[in-house]
Each structure stands twice: as structure tokens, then as C-alpha cells.
Amino acid sequence: MNASNDSVHSDVADRRQRFRIDDTAILEVSPIEVDAAEKSPADDFFSPSAPFKLVRELQAIEGDHHGLMRAIAEQNSELAAYLGAMNKKIEAIGSAVAEATLGEDQKLQSIDLSEGGIGFTHDAELSRDGYYAIKIWFHRALIGFAAYIKVVASSRAIDGGYHISASFHALPEAESQIIAKHIMQVQAEAQRAKRQLSEDSQD
């Protein structure tokens, strides 16, 4: 029985390791009490943000109509292609608006992301085993969400600040799906770029 459980945990860990990417994002971090995760969504720990709200609304619209777009594509490929082009235009406008309204304290930073957690640099040291709310905004991809994390490690970074390793805590299924989808899209883009580079080098 224990061997079976160990195998399941090992498979989950391997999957999370495979689905890991290096990316850039805008982050906000807020300390919380651990029981807060049981009482309210992580969004409640952050001030309202117009750009972030725009990203979330566009994200919700896309999610609500994903099934409809798939059905349209099955019935009329030309209409689906047209709607897809219009969607890209809306995303480009939304991305430009969001970027133009960024606050001075909202800076892109390098992160590593998996389905199980996130690594990032923070100005201040975060308590190991401490719980925090984090807002993650992939503004170029028009994806954003807030979640709870538990700090696994906090150590001084070479170029200043602290490198934080954290696992997601009590992550809702919707946010988990957002992370998984984003990771797969980034990995797919990297593979396309790699193939294109290989083809160019052969010409």
C-alpha cells in the first residue's frame, strides 16, 4: 500500500518537473495567516488593478467561449479563421492597453514555474514555511491569477534580493488549469522557435 502511494507521489512529482518553464511575469506578494486560505480567495489580499482586471476579463471571455469556437470550427472553418483573427486583434489591443497602464512598481521579472510551484526573486526575505498570497500576471500572454503559496526556501540572490522557492497551496482547479495551459503554450512556442532556427540554419 505504501509502495503504491510512493509511486503515485513520484509520478506527480515527475509530471510537475517535466512541466516546468522559465518565463517572465509581474508579481505581487502579500503575507497571510494560513487559515486565510480557507476563508477567502487570494485576490482579496491585493488592491484593485485596472490592467489586471482587464486581463482577467479577457481571460474569462476566452474561457467561456472556447467550446463555442471549437463547435464553429467544426461547422465553418472560414468563419472560425475570421473570428480567430479578430480575437488576436482584441488580444493585441488589450496587451497594449495593459502595458501602457502599468505602474512604476510593476516590473517584469524572471521566474520559473511549474504546476506545483514557483521560483522568483523578492526584495525582502520571506519566512521559510510561511504562507503568502501571490498575484502572477503574464501580461504579454494576457493571463493573470492570484494564488496562495508556501515558501520552501529563501536565500540571498547573487544580484541582490532573495531567491524564493515556493509551492502552491490550496490551488483551485481553475487556476491549476490556467498554469498547465500556459506552461504547455510556452513549451510549444519554444519548440516551434527551435524548429525554425534549425530550418534556417540548413538553408
N, C-alpha and C positions, 0 to 999 in steps of 0.2 A: 504493500500500500504506500509506504513512504517512498519506495523507489519510483512508483508511478507518479507521485506528486512531484518528486525531484525532476523527473523527465519533463513534466508539464511546465514547471517553472523554468527549466533550461530552455525549452522551445520558445517560450515567451521572451526570455532574455535574448536569445539568438535573433528572433524576429525584430526586436527593438534595436538591436545593434546593427542589423542589416539596413533598417530603415532609419538611417542617421545621415544628416546633411550639415554642411557648413553654409551659413546664409547670413543675411543682414536684416536687421529689424529695429524698430523703435520700441524701447522698453520703458515701463514704469513699474516700480516696486513699492509695496506698502506692507509694513509689518502687521500681523494679525494675531489674535488668540486662536488656538487650534479649534476650539468649539465654534468659532465663527463660520467655519466651512460648512457646518451642519445647519446653520440658521439662515444664511443669505448668500446670493451669488457674488462672485469675486468682483463683478462690475461695480458693486456698491461701495467699494473702497477707493474709487477714483472719481475725480471731478469730471463733470460732463465735458466732452470734447467734440466740437463740430466736425472736424475731419474724421475722427474715429467713428462718430455716429454715421457719417456718410458712407464710410467703408462697410460698416455693419449692415446698413440698409441695402446697399447694393449686393452684399453677400447674401442677405435673406431673400431678396428678389430672385437671384440666380438659383438658390436652393429650391424656392417654391415652384419655379417653372422648369426645372431640369427635366422632369418627367414629360412635361408637355412638349418641350423642344425635341425630345427623343421621338415622341409619337409623330410630330410634324415631319421629322426627317424620314421616318419610315413611309409616310404618305406622299411627301413632296420635297424632294431633295433640293430643288432650286429655291423654294421658299425658305427652307431651313438654312441654306447658304446665305441668303439675303439677311435673315434675322441674325445669323451668327456674325455677319459683318457689322450690322447695326449694334450688336452687343459689344463688339470690340471698340466701336466708336464711343459708346457710352462709358466703357471702362477707361479709355484713354482720357476722356474729359474728366471723369471722376478722379483719376490718378493725378492729373494736372492741378485740379482744384484742391485736392487733399494736400499735395506737396506745397502749393503756394500758400496755404494757410497754416503750415507747421510753425509751432512756437520755437523760439530760440533754444529752449532747453530740450527740444525733441530732436535728438540726433540719431542717425543710423549708426549701429554698431554691429560688430561681428558676433555671431552666436553659433553654437552647434545645437542641433535639435533632433530629437528622436521622439517616438511615440511614448516613451517612458519619462522623458525629462528634457532639461535644457541647461546649457552651459553659457555663461556670459560674464562680462566684466562690469563691476559696480564700483562707484566711487568709495563707498564705505564698506567695511567688513560686515557680513551678515552672519548671524549666530548659527553655528552648526546645530542641526536638528531643529532649528527654528522654522516657523511657518510664516509664509508671506503670500500676499496676493500679487500677481504679476499681470500686467497688461502687455500683450505682444501684438505689434502691428507690422505686418509685411505690406507696407503701403504701396509698393510698386505692383504687387500682386492683388491689391485691394482685398486683403484678408486681415482680419483682426479678431481677437478674442481676449477675454480675461480668464485667469485660472488661479488655482491655489498651488503652491509649491512647498516642498520641504527641503531645506538646504542639507546636502550631503557633505559638501566640503567647501571651505572658504580659505583661500590662500593668496598671498601677495602676488600681483602680476608684475612681470618684468618692467613693463612700460607704465606702471602706475596703477593705482586702484587695487581691486581684489578680483581674482577669478573665482566665480561661483559655479558650483555644480549642484543641481537640484533635480529632484524627481517631482513629477506632477502628483498632486494629492486630491483625491475625491473628484477626479476629472469627469465631467458629464460626457455622455456618449456623443453628443453633438459636437463638442469641442474636440474630442478624440478623433472623430471623422474628419474634421477640418484639418487637423495636424497631419493625419495619414494622407489625405488627398494632396496637401501642399508638398509634403515630402516626395510623393510619387511624381508630381509635376516637375519639381526641381530636378529630380534624378533623370526624368525623361528628357528635359531640356539639356542637361549635361551630356547625355548620351547622343542627342542629335548634334550638339556642338562638336563632340568628339568625332562623330562620323564625318561631319562636314570638313573638319580640319584634316582628317585622313584623306578624304577625296581631293581636297585642294592640293595636298602635298604630292598626290600622284599625278596631277595634271602637268 
